[in-house]
Amino acid sequence: MRHACLLLMLVMTIAPTAPSAQYARKSSVAHRGASAYAPEHTLASYRLALDQGADFVEQDLAVTRDGVLVCLHDPSLERTTNVETLFPDRFTAIEIEGQTRKAWLANDFTLAEVKRLDAGSWFGAKFANERVPTFDEAVALIKGKAGLFPELKTPEIYEGRNVRFEELVAAALDKHGLRGGGTDPRTPVILQTFGEASARKLAQMRIGVPVVLLIGRPDGWDAARVKQWKGVVQGFGPAKDILRQLPDFVRWAHAEGLTVTPYTFRVGDLGTFPSLRAEMEHYLYTIGVDALFTNNPDQFPRR
């Protein structure tokens, strides 16, 4: 009996604290929808993600000139729409990710103008005339069927533009009953952002849903820095390579009750793994992450 008690005490000492109850199980997040098979951030991509059993569907959020949240990965429209053809002179010279270039910023267009754009033909002819969805439209499609995982995308782009990004997101969650009492348990919501200032603002606002801080580089991350974010965010979203470079990161996060959701798992980016399923299994069940972002939700390994 004495040996059993000592063993129990040892297990309690070395076992990490369980991460916050952010996910009901190991979870798949459909990255930009089922974006391996349909144009990212279109209703077609979101619909397919649901059909493929995604636990959460991701929406990157941008803000139009008239203050509407739309689902768009880039801060500008030219990569995934025909905006250059319809509005050839409406570009802005702006620095994005360290490079100054022409960009057709979503924030320079009204929702009516954005809705004129073809957001599907770039991916394939059968998706011609897919439109950039509003966040409202995404919620209407997904609510009750899966969770929502919106990202406050590139918050720094709105500096000096009188855009209150975090407040717009809070208002949208309230409009759809996605935070506070009486929320639909079938539609959990997790917010995410690369913006440290934005994450802190969401915490100050008491946003009422979990927030994930995205991490693109391993520089400067250690157990002490992870601990500093406890109480501000409820989890981290590191690039998957960071977990190879910092093999203790998951342990550091779990010790503080924080989840880890790496990105992005897709065919064509497997490293030494023989298949996408094998790669995801390694991260989920060997490294021990809580969920992951994937372009291929149909390949997610369940146990």
C-alpha positions as CSV (number, residue, x, y, z in Angstrom):
1,M,0.0,0.0,0.0
2,R,2.8,2.4,0.9
3,H,4.5,1.7,-2.5
4,A,1.2,2.3,-4.3
5,C,0.9,5.7,-2.5
6,L,4.4,6.7,-3.4
7,L,3.8,5.7,-7.0
8,L,0.6,7.8,-7.1
9,M,2.5,10.8,-5.6
10,L,5.2,10.4,-8.3
11,V,2.7,10.3,-11.1
12,M,1.0,13.4,-9.8
13,T,4.3,15.2,-9.6
14,I,5.5,14.5,-13.1
15,A,2.2,14.5,-15.0
16,P,1.5,17.8,-16.8
17,T,-1.6,19.7,-15.9
18,A,-4.4,18.8,-18.3
19,P,-5.0,21.5,-21.0
20,S,-8.1,23.7,-20.8
21,A,-11.3,22.1,-21.9
22,Q,-11.1,23.7,-25.3
23,Y,-11.7,20.6,-27.4
24,A,-13.9,17.7,-26.5
25,R,-11.4,15.3,-28.2
26,K,-8.5,15.4,-30.5
27,S,-9.9,17.7,-33.2
28,S,-9.5,18.6,-36.8
29,V,-9.7,22.2,-37.9
30,A,-10.5,22.6,-41.6
31,H,-7.9,25.1,-42.7
32,R,-9.7,27.7,-44.9
33,G,-12.3,25.0,-45.2
34,A,-11.5,21.8,-47.1
35,S,-9.0,23.9,-49.1
36,A,-7.2,21.0,-50.8
37,Y,-10.4,20.3,-52.8
38,A,-12.3,23.6,-53.2
39,P,-11.3,27.3,-53.3
40,E,-10.3,28.5,-49.8
41,H,-12.8,30.6,-47.8
42,T,-15.8,29.9,-50.1
43,L,-19.0,28.4,-49.0
44,A,-18.1,25.4,-51.3
45,S,-15.0,24.8,-49.2
46,Y,-16.8,25.2,-45.9
47,R,-19.6,22.9,-47.0
48,L,-17.1,20.2,-48.1
49,A,-15.3,20.5,-44.8
50,L,-18.6,19.7,-43.0
51,D,-19.2,16.7,-45.3
52,Q,-15.7,15.4,-44.5
53,G,-16.4,15.5,-40.8
54,A,-14.3,18.5,-39.7
55,D,-14.7,19.3,-36.0
56,F,-14.0,23.0,-36.6
57,V,-14.0,25.2,-39.8
58,E,-11.6,28.1,-39.9
59,Q,-12.5,31.5,-41.2
60,D,-9.8,34.2,-41.7
61,L,-11.5,37.5,-41.2
62,A,-11.0,40.8,-43.0
63,V,-13.1,44.0,-42.7
64,T,-14.6,45.8,-45.7
65,R,-14.7,49.6,-46.1
66,D,-18.3,49.6,-44.7
67,G,-17.3,47.6,-41.7
68,V,-18.5,44.1,-42.6
69,L,-16.5,41.0,-41.6
70,V,-15.7,38.8,-44.6
71,C,-13.8,35.5,-44.9
72,L,-10.5,36.1,-46.7
73,H,-7.0,34.8,-45.9
74,D,-5.0,37.7,-47.4
75,P,-5.5,41.3,-46.4
76,S,-5.9,41.9,-50.1
77,L,-8.1,40.4,-52.8
78,E,-5.9,39.9,-55.9
79,R,-4.6,36.3,-55.2
80,T,-8.0,34.6,-55.0
81,T,-10.4,36.9,-56.9
82,N,-10.6,38.8,-60.2
83,V,-10.4,42.2,-58.5
84,E,-7.6,43.4,-60.8
85,T,-9.8,42.9,-63.8
86,L,-12.9,44.5,-62.4
87,F,-11.2,47.3,-60.5
88,P,-7.8,47.7,-62.2
89,D,-7.1,51.2,-60.6
90,R,-8.2,50.5,-57.1
91,F,-4.9,49.3,-55.7
92,T,-2.8,50.7,-52.9
93,A,1.0,50.6,-52.6
94,I,1.6,49.1,-49.2
95,E,4.2,47.1,-47.3
96,I,3.0,43.6,-46.5
97,E,5.3,41.1,-44.9
98,G,8.3,43.3,-45.5
99,Q,7.7,44.0,-49.2
100,T,6.1,47.1,-50.7
101,R,3.8,46.1,-53.6
102,K,0.4,46.9,-55.2
103,A,-2.4,45.4,-53.2
104,W,-6.2,45.6,-53.6
105,L,-7.0,45.8,-49.9
106,A,-10.3,44.4,-48.8
107,N,-10.7,47.3,-46.5
108,D,-10.8,49.7,-49.5
109,F,-13.9,48.0,-51.0
110,T,-17.5,47.9,-49.9
111,L,-19.2,44.6,-49.3
112,A,-21.3,45.2,-52.5
113,E,-18.1,45.6,-54.5
114,V,-16.5,42.5,-52.9
115,K,-19.6,40.5,-53.7
116,R,-19.1,41.2,-57.4
117,L,-15.8,39.3,-57.4
118,D,-15.3,35.7,-58.6
119,A,-13.5,33.9,-55.8
120,G,-13.6,30.4,-57.4
121,S,-12.3,30.4,-60.9
122,W,-8.6,30.6,-59.9
123,F,-9.0,27.2,-58.3
124,G,-11.0,25.5,-61.0
125,A,-13.6,26.2,-63.7
126,K,-16.3,24.3,-61.8
127,F,-16.1,26.8,-59.0
128,A,-16.6,29.8,-61.2
129,N,-18.6,32.6,-59.5
130,E,-18.1,31.4,-56.0
131,R,-18.2,34.5,-53.9
132,V,-16.3,35.8,-50.9
133,P,-18.6,34.9,-48.0
134,T,-19.4,37.2,-45.1
135,F,-18.8,35.9,-41.6
136,D,-22.6,35.9,-41.1
137,E,-22.9,33.6,-44.1
138,A,-20.2,31.3,-42.8
139,V,-22.0,31.1,-39.4
140,A,-25.3,30.4,-41.0
141,L,-23.8,27.4,-42.9
142,I,-21.7,26.0,-40.0
143,K,-23.7,26.7,-36.8
144,G,-25.0,23.5,-35.3
145,K,-22.9,21.3,-37.4
146,A,-19.3,22.1,-36.3
147,G,-17.2,24.6,-34.4
148,L,-16.0,27.9,-35.7
149,F,-12.3,28.9,-35.6
150,P,-12.1,32.6,-36.8
151,E,-8.8,34.3,-37.1
152,L,-8.4,38.1,-36.6
153,K,-6.2,38.3,-39.7
154,T,-3.4,40.9,-40.0
155,P,-4.8,43.3,-37.4
156,E,-1.9,45.7,-38.0
157,I,-3.3,46.5,-41.5
158,Y,-6.1,48.5,-39.9
159,E,-3.9,50.9,-37.9
160,G,-5.0,54.5,-38.7
161,R,-8.1,53.2,-40.5
162,N,-10.6,53.6,-37.7
163,V,-11.4,49.9,-37.7
164,R,-12.2,48.4,-34.3
165,F,-11.5,44.8,-35.3
166,E,-11.9,43.1,-31.9
167,E,-15.2,44.9,-31.2
168,L,-16.6,43.9,-34.6
169,V,-15.8,40.3,-33.9
170,A,-17.3,40.5,-30.4
171,A,-20.5,42.1,-31.9
172,A,-20.7,39.3,-34.5
173,L,-20.4,36.6,-31.8
174,D,-23.2,38.3,-29.8
175,K,-25.4,38.6,-32.9
176,H,-25.3,34.9,-33.4
177,G,-25.4,33.8,-29.8
178,L,-21.9,32.4,-29.9
179,R,-20.7,33.6,-26.5
180,G,-22.2,33.9,-23.1
181,G,-25.0,31.9,-21.7
182,G,-27.2,29.7,-23.8
183,T,-24.7,29.0,-26.6
184,D,-25.1,25.9,-28.8
185,P,-22.7,23.2,-27.5
186,R,-22.5,21.9,-31.1
187,T,-20.9,25.1,-32.2
188,P,-17.9,25.9,-30.0
189,V,-15.9,29.0,-31.0
190,I,-12.2,29.5,-30.7
191,L,-10.6,32.8,-31.8
192,Q,-7.0,33.0,-33.1
193,T,-4.5,35.7,-34.0
194,F,-0.8,36.3,-34.7
195,G,-1.2,39.7,-33.2
196,E,0.0,39.7,-29.6
197,A,-1.6,43.1,-29.0
198,S,-4.9,41.8,-30.4
199,A,-4.7,38.7,-28.1
200,R,-4.2,40.9,-25.1
201,K,-7.0,43.2,-26.1
202,L,-9.4,40.2,-26.4
203,A,-8.4,39.2,-22.9
204,Q,-9.0,42.7,-21.6
205,M,-12.4,42.7,-23.2
206,R,-13.2,39.4,-21.5
207,I,-14.2,38.0,-24.9
208,G,-15.7,34.9,-23.3
209,V,-14.4,32.3,-25.8
210,P,-10.9,30.7,-25.9
211,V,-8.2,32.5,-27.8
212,V,-5.2,30.9,-29.5
213,L,-2.0,32.8,-30.1
214,L,-0.5,31.8,-33.4
215,I,3.3,31.5,-33.6
216,G,5.3,31.6,-36.8
217,R,8.9,31.4,-35.5
218,P,10.5,29.6,-32.6
219,D,12.8,32.5,-31.6
220,G,12.5,33.5,-28.0
221,W,10.1,30.8,-26.9
222,D,10.8,28.8,-23.8
223,A,8.9,27.6,-20.8
224,A,9.1,31.0,-19.1
225,R,7.6,32.8,-22.1
226,V,4.9,30.2,-22.4
227,K,4.0,30.7,-18.8
228,Q,3.7,34.5,-19.3
229,W,0.7,33.9,-21.6
230,K,-1.3,31.9,-19.1
231,G,-4.5,33.8,-18.3
232,V,-4.2,35.8,-21.5
233,V,-4.8,33.1,-24.0
234,Q,-6.0,29.5,-23.7
235,G,-3.7,28.0,-26.3
236,F,-1.0,28.3,-28.9
237,G,-1.1,27.6,-32.7
238,P,2.6,27.1,-33.7
239,A,3.8,26.3,-37.2
240,K,4.3,22.5,-37.1
241,D,8.1,22.8,-37.7
242,I,8.4,24.8,-34.4
243,L,7.4,21.6,-32.5
244,R,10.3,19.8,-34.2
245,Q,12.7,22.6,-33.2
246,L,11.3,22.9,-29.7
247,P,10.4,19.3,-28.7
248,D,9.3,20.4,-25.2
249,F,6.8,23.1,-26.3
250,V,3.8,20.8,-25.9
251,R,4.9,19.9,-22.4
252,W,5.5,23.6,-21.5
253,A,2.0,24.5,-22.7
254,H,0.2,21.6,-21.1
255,A,1.9,22.3,-17.8
256,E,0.1,25.7,-17.8
257,G,-3.2,24.2,-19.0
258,L,-2.8,25.6,-22.5
259,T,-3.6,23.7,-25.7
260,V,-1.4,23.3,-28.8
261,T,-2.9,23.4,-32.3
262,P,-0.2,23.3,-35.0
263,Y,-0.6,24.3,-38.6
264,T,-0.7,23.3,-41.5
265,F,-1.1,19.6,-42.4
266,R,-1.5,19.0,-46.2
267,V,-0.5,16.7,-49.0
268,G,2.8,17.9,-50.6
269,D,4.3,19.1,-47.3
270,L,5.0,15.8,-45.5
271,G,8.8,16.0,-44.8
272,T,9.9,12.4,-44.1
273,F,6.4,11.0,-43.4
274,P,5.0,8.4,-45.8
275,S,1.6,9.9,-45.8
276,L,-0.4,12.8,-44.5
277,R,-2.3,10.5,-42.2
278,A,0.9,9.2,-40.7
279,E,2.2,12.7,-40.1
280,M,-1.0,13.8,-38.4
281,E,-1.0,10.6,-36.2
282,H,2.6,11.4,-35.1
283,Y,1.7,14.9,-34.0
284,L,-1.6,14.0,-32.4
285,Y,-0.6,10.8,-30.6
286,T,3.2,10.8,-30.2
287,I,3.9,14.5,-29.7
288,G,0.5,14.9,-28.1
289,V,-1.0,18.0,-29.7
290,D,-4.6,18.7,-29.0
291,A,-5.9,19.5,-32.5
292,L,-4.4,20.5,-35.8
293,F,-5.1,22.6,-38.9
294,T,-5.4,20.6,-42.1
295,N,-6.4,21.3,-45.7
296,N,-7.5,17.7,-45.9
297,P,-10.0,17.0,-43.1
298,D,-11.0,13.7,-44.8
299,Q,-7.5,12.4,-43.9
300,F,-7.8,13.1,-40.1
301,P,-6.9,10.0,-38.1
302,R,-9.5,9.1,-35.4
303,R,-8.8,6.8,-32.5
